[in-house]
Amino acid sequence: MLVPLYDIFGDNLVKQVGVNSGRYKFTSVKGMPYIEIDDKELRITLDVAGQIAERLEKNKKRVIPLSGNDKKPVEKVLTCFRFSPSDSISTVLKKFDLNSGPCEIDSLPSFIKPEFYEYGRVPGKPGGEKSKMRVDGRYIILAIAGWLLSRVGTAKMGNEWVGVHVFTTTRSLLYNAYGDFAGVKPETAFIILLAKRVVESNSNISSARVYLVSDAGGQNPTVILGGFTVDLSRFLENKELINDDLIYLAEDALKSDNENQGFNTKDFSTKVVNLVYEIINGSKKLEELLYFTNREVSMEVVSGKFKEFCKDCKAYCKAYYYSQKLIRDLA
C-alpha cells in the first residue's frame, strides 16, 4: 500500500505501522512524500492492532481518544470504506481491504494532529485564520493502528494521568507490556522502567522517541504535553542490571511526595537512580555510588540494626544491595 505523508504528528503513527510491518520504504510522488508498505506484512500488522483494539473493547476501555468534534471525521472514514459508524475499531482494522483506493477526507480527528487546535492555524494570517486539511482516508486507518501499536500505557503528571506513546525505528512489541508509570520525572527513572518493558516484551529497541499526550474527551482535543528521545542501548547490553532492587528505586523516585508512606525516600532514590544511570552509560564511576550508599547505611551496619532499619527505609537497603551487585558485575 502506498500512502501519502503530511508532515504532522500522524506521520509518526503511520510510520510505526511501517516499522512494525518490517518491509516498507519512503518514496515520493510528484514531489510529495509517501510511505510504501508491503501488503502481506501490513495485513499482519493491522490484524495485531485489531487484536489490541479487541482487548480494549472487551475491557470496556476507549480504543482511541475522541472529542465531540473528532467523531464526525472518524465516521466519514468508516463510511468511505463501507463500514458502518457502529462497527468496532477491531472489526475495521481486521477487515480493512488493502485494495481500497484513495478516499479523500476533509477533516482529521485531533489524535492525528494534536499539534493543531481543531484545524491548523496558518502562520502570519491575522486572527489565527484556520486552514483545513484534506487527507487520504487510508492514512487515518493506518494512524489508528499506529496509535494502538505505539501506546505503552499512562503516566502520572501532576494530578492527571496522560498517555505514553513510544515510536521506534525497529519493530516494537511494547504494547504487550502495557501498564502505568508512577511518573515521568526524573527521566532517568522513567527510562529504566521503559528499558525493563523493552526486555519483558522481547523488543529489540536501542533508541526511541517518547511522547506524553493528554487524551481527547468531551470538548477537549488531544494535546502533546512533551516529548524526549531515549537511548536504551547500554541498558540492553547489561540486562542483568535491571533487577528488582533497581526497579523499586526507580518507582520510588517517580512517586509524588504524598504517595510515599512513612519515611520519604524519594530524593534519596532519585540520587541513586541518577548515579546508576550515569554509571551504566559510562559517565560516572562506580565508586561514587558505593560511597553514597555506604555512607547512608554504614552506621546501621555497624550497630547491627540493619534489618530493623530496612523495614522503615527500604530504599536505602535496596540501594546498598544494588551497589554491591554492581561491584560484582561491573568492577
C-alpha positions in Angstrom: 0.0 0.0 0.0 1.3 3.4 -0.9 0.1 6.2 1.4 1.0 9.9 1.5 2.6 11.6 4.5 1.6 15.1 5.6 4.3 16.3 8.0 2.1 16.2 11.0 2.1 14.0 14.2 0.1 11.4 12.5 3.1 10.6 10.3 4.7 9.0 13.4 1.7 6.8 13.8 1.7 5.7 10.2 5.5 5.2 10.2 5.2 2.9 13.2 2.8 0.7 11.3 5.5 0.5 8.6 8.2 -0.2 11.1 6.2 -3.0 12.7 5.4 -4.4 9.3 9.1 -4.7 8.6 9.0 -4.2 4.9 8.5 -0.6 4.0 10.2 2.3 2.2 9.8 6.0 1.8 9.4 7.4 -1.6 7.9 10.5 -3.4 5.2 11.0 -5.9 5.2 14.3 -7.8 7.4 15.8 -5.1 5.2 14.7 -2.2 6.4 12.2 0.5 4.9 8.7 0.7 5.4 5.5 2.6 5.0 2.2 0.8 4.3 -0.9 3.0 4.3 -4.5 1.8 0.7 -5.6 1.7 1.2 -9.1 3.2 3.2 -7.6 6.1 0.7 -4.8 6.5 -2.2 -7.3 6.7 -0.5 -9.0 9.7 0.2 -5.7 11.4 -3.4 -4.5 11.1 -4.6 -7.8 12.5 -2.3 -7.3 15.5 -3.6 -3.7 16.0 -7.1 -5.2 15.7 -6.3 -7.7 18.5 -5.1 -4.8 20.7 -8.3 -2.9 20.0 -10.4 -6.0 20.7 -8.8 -6.5 24.1 -9.6 -2.9 25.0 -13.2 -3.3 23.8 -13.7 -6.4 25.9 -12.4 -4.5 28.9 -14.8 -1.6 28.1 -11.9 0.8 27.6 -11.6 3.5 24.9 -9.7 2.2 21.9 -8.8 5.7 20.6 -9.5 9.0 22.3 -12.1 11.1 20.6 -13.5 14.5 21.4 -17.0 15.5 20.3 -15.5 17.1 17.2 -13.4 14.0 16.4 -16.3 11.6 15.9 -17.5 13.1 12.6 -14.3 12.6 10.7 -13.9 9.1 12.0 -17.5 8.3 10.9 -16.6 9.8 7.4 -13.7 7.4 7.1 -15.7 4.4 8.1 -18.5 5.3 5.7 -16.0 5.9 2.9 -14.6 2.4 3.3 -18.1 0.9 3.5 -18.1 0.3 7.2 -21.0 1.2 9.5 -20.3 4.0 12.1 -21.4 1.4 14.7 -18.6 -1.0 13.6 -15.9 -1.5 16.3 -12.4 -0.4 15.6 -11.2 -4.0 15.9 -13.6 -5.0 13.1 -12.5 -2.2 10.9 -8.8 -3.0 11.3 -9.2 -6.7 10.8 -11.5 -6.4 7.8 -10.0 -3.4 6.1 -9.5 -4.1 2.4 -5.9 -3.3 1.4 -7.0 -2.9 -2.2 -9.2 0.1 -1.2 -8.3 3.1 -3.3 -7.7 6.6 -2.0 -10.7 8.2 -0.3 -10.3 11.9 0.4 -11.3 13.1 3.9 -11.7 16.8 4.6 -11.0 16.7 8.4 -8.9 14.9 10.9 -9.5 13.7 14.4 -7.3 15.5 16.9 -5.2 12.4 18.0 -3.7 12.5 14.5 -2.9 16.2 14.6 -2.5 17.1 18.3 -0.1 19.9 17.4 -3.1 21.7 16.0 -6.3 23.1 17.5 -9.3 21.9 15.6 -7.6 22.8 12.3 -4.1 24.1 11.6 -3.8 27.8 12.1 -2.0 29.5 9.2 1.2 31.3 10.4 1.2 35.0 9.6 -2.5 35.3 8.9 -4.4 37.8 11.0 -6.8 36.4 13.7 -5.3 33.0 13.5 -7.0 32.1 10.3 -7.6 28.3 10.0 -6.8 26.0 7.1 -8.5 22.7 6.6 -6.5 19.6 5.7 -7.6 17.0 3.1 -6.1 13.6 3.5 -6.3 10.1 2.1 -8.7 8.1 4.3 -6.3 5.2 4.3 -3.8 7.4 6.2 -6.4 7.7 9.0 -6.9 3.9 9.1 -3.1 3.3 9.4 -2.9 6.1 12.0 -5.5 4.4 14.2 -3.4 1.2 14.0 -0.2 3.2 14.8 -1.9 4.7 17.8 -2.6 1.3 19.2 0.9 -0.1 18.4 2.7 2.9 20.0 0.6 3.2 23.1 2.5 1.7 26.0 0.5 2.9 29.0 -0.3 6.0 31.0 1.9 8.1 33.4 1.1 10.4 36.3 1.8 14.1 35.6 0.8 16.3 38.5 -2.7 15.4 39.3 -3.7 13.8 36.0 -2.9 10.7 34.0 -1.5 11.1 30.5 -0.9 8.7 27.6 2.6 7.5 26.8 3.5 6.7 23.2 6.8 5.3 22.1 8.0 5.5 18.5 10.8 3.3 17.3 12.9 2.6 14.3 12.8 -1.2 14.9 9.8 -3.4 15.5 8.2 -2.7 18.8 6.3 -5.2 20.9 5.9 -2.8 23.8 2.1 -3.0 23.6 2.5 -6.4 25.2 3.9 -4.8 28.3 1.2 -2.1 28.6 0.9 -0.5 32.0 1.1 2.6 34.2 4.2 4.6 35.1 4.1 6.3 38.5 5.5 9.4 36.9 7.8 10.8 34.2 10.3 12.8 36.3 13.2 12.1 36.8 13.6 10.9 33.2 16.4 8.6 34.3 13.9 6.6 36.4 11.3 6.6 33.6 13.9 5.3 31.1 14.9 2.5 33.5 11.3 1.3 33.7 10.9 1.6 30.0 14.1 -0.5 29.5 12.5 -3.1 31.7 9.4 -3.2 29.5 11.6 -3.5 26.3 13.3 -6.5 27.8 10.0 -8.1 29.0 8.3 -7.6 25.6 11.3 -9.1 23.7 11.6 -5.9 21.6 14.9 -5.1 20.1 14.8 -1.3 20.6 18.0 0.6 21.2 16.5 4.1 20.9 13.1 5.6 20.9 11.1 8.8 20.8 8.6 9.2 23.7 5.6 11.5 23.6 3.3 12.4 26.5 -0.2 13.1 25.4 -3.4 14.4 27.0 -6.1 12.3 25.5 -9.2 13.9 23.9 -12.5 13.7 25.7 -15.7 15.8 25.8 -14.8 19.1 24.0 -11.1 18.8 24.7 -8.8 17.7 21.8 -5.8 15.5 22.1 -2.7 17.6 23.1 1.0 16.8 23.1 2.4 17.7 26.6 6.0 16.8 26.0 8.5 14.5 24.2 12.0 13.3 24.5 14.4 10.8 23.0 15.8 7.9 25.0 18.9 5.8 24.4 18.4 2.2 25.7 21.4 0.6 24.2 23.6 0.4 27.3 20.8 -0.9 29.4 20.0 -3.7 26.9 23.7 -4.6 26.8 23.5 -5.0 30.6 20.0 -6.6 31.0 21.1 -8.3 34.2 21.4 -5.0 35.9 17.7 -4.2 35.6 16.7 -6.2 38.7 14.0 -5.8 41.3 16.1 -3.5 43.5 16.7 -1.0 40.7 13.1 -1.1 39.7 12.0 -0.4 43.2 14.3 2.6 43.4 13.1 3.9 40.0 9.4 3.6 41.0 10.1 5.3 44.4 11.9 8.1 42.6 8.9 8.6 40.3 6.3 8.8 43.0 4.9 12.1 44.2 5.7 13.1 47.8 2.2 12.3 49.0 2.4 8.8 47.6 5.4 7.8 49.8 4.2 6.3 53.0 6.1 6.8 56.2 9.8 7.8 55.7 10.0 9.8 52.5 12.9 8.3 50.4 12.0 9.9 47.0 15.0 12.3 47.0 17.4 9.6 48.0 16.1 7.2 45.4 16.3 9.9 42.8 20.0 10.5 43.6 20.7 6.7 43.4 18.8 6.3 40.1 20.7 9.2 38.6 24.0 7.8 39.6 23.1 4.3 38.4 22.0 5.7 35.0 25.3 7.6 34.6 27.4 4.6 35.7 25.7 2.3 33.2 26.1 4.9 30.5 29.8 5.4 31.4 29.8 9.0 32.6 30.2 8.3 36.3 32.4 5.9 38.3 31.0 3.1 40.4 32.9 4.4 43.4 30.6 7.4 43.6 27.5 5.2 44.1 29.4 3.0 46.6 30.4 6.0 48.6 26.9 7.5 48.6 25.0 4.3 49.5 27.5 3.1 52.1 27.6 6.5 53.8 23.9 6.4 54.3 23.7 2.9 55.9 27.1 2.4 57.5 26.0 3.3 61.0 23.2 0.8 60.8 25.5 -1.9 59.6 28.0 -1.2 62.4 25.3 -1.1 65.1 23.8 -4.4 64.0 20.4 -2.8 63.4 20.5 -3.1 59.6 17.4 -5.3 59.3 15.3 -3.1 61.6 16.5 -0.1 59.6 15.4 -1.8 56.3 11.8 -2.1 57.5 11.4 1.7 57.6 13.9 2.7 55.0 13.6 0.0 52.3 15.0 2.2 49.5 18.3 2.7 51.5 18.7 -1.0 51.8 17.8 -1.7 48.1 20.4 0.9 47.1 23.0 -0.7 49.3 22.4 -4.2 47.9 22.3 -2.9 44.4 25.6 -1.2 44.8 27.1 -4.5 45.9 25.7 -6.1 42.8 27.4 -3.5 40.6 30.7 -4.3 42.3 30.3 -7.9 41.4 29.0 -7.3 37.8 31.0 -4.2 36.7 34.1 -4.0 38.8 
